[in-house]
Amino acid sequence: MAKLFGNLHLVLAIGLVAAIAVMLGFGAEVPLDVNSVFRWLHVFFGILWIGLLYYLNFVQVPTMPSIPAEQKGAITGHIAPKVFFFFRWAALLTVVTGLVIAYVTGYVHRALILQGLNQHENLIGLGMDLALIMSFNVWFIIWPAQKKILGIVEASPEEKAAAAPRALIASRTNLLLSLPMLYCMVSANLG
């Protein structure tokens, strides 16, 4: 058992097979189509993205000042780069799968410009707009700053120092926006 659960990729593969089995097993009662598959993927990537956003804001960033200097390299050299890999790709895949859902369902344009046929489309549109801002922050503010902070790209001490508050402000902005975004996404599907 330890060998199975010690292998992340194997656990994910088995989980994927189990999910496909559930989908096929309930296929007669629950539609198995592009919309349902992309909704499932959207929720998975969204949980990964927002979970890592909350990990960074509630755990890693507040804890870093109390970590002894000789131990910080373990975080900045090994853990943080892996976190930011999954963080940025989960952000992108959450947005892409959400846009596919909106496109397949036929409301992508109306929702994005908040001109929906009903308040549910406008609410999901607001959530989509907030998620687009958040994803932009991840890819174009947080990640470029983190590459400097973590030493992934060459940067002077001054550039690293300037990158830190920029990354923190964008990350805390995403934390702030995540709360109304999550409300929009959940509530838009209640009616």
C-alpha positions, 0 to 999 in steps of 0.5 A: 500500500505504501508503494501505491500511495507513495506514487502521486502519478499512479494515485491520480491515474487510478482516481481518473479510471475510477472517475471514468467508471463512475461516469460510465456507470451513471451515464444512463441517468446523468448525461455524459457530454462535453459540458459535464466532463468540462464541468468536472475538470473545471471543478478539479482545476478550480479546487487545485488553483484556489487551494494553492492560493489559500495555501500560499496566503494562509500558510506559506507566506505568513510562515516564511519570516519565522523559518530560520534562514538556513532552512528557507532554501528548502522552501524557495528551492524545492517546494515553492517552485512546485507550488507555483508550477501547479498554481499557474497551470491550474489557473489557466486550466480553470479558466479554459475549462470554464470558457469551454463550458460557457461556450458549449452552453451558449452564453460565453459572450453574454456572460463576459459582458454581463448582458445575460438573458437572466441574472444567473448568466450575469452572475456567472459572467461576473465570476468569469470576469473575476477569474480572468483578472485573477488568472492574469495576476497569476501569469503576468504579475505573480509568476514573473515576480516569483521567478525573480524572488525564487532565483529561477531567473537572474535578478539583482537584490533590488529587483528581488526586493521590488518583486516581493511586494508586487507579488504579495499585492497581486496574491492578496488581490486574488485572495480578495477576489476569490471570495466574490468569485466563488460566490458567483460560481456557486450561486449562479448554478442554484437556479 
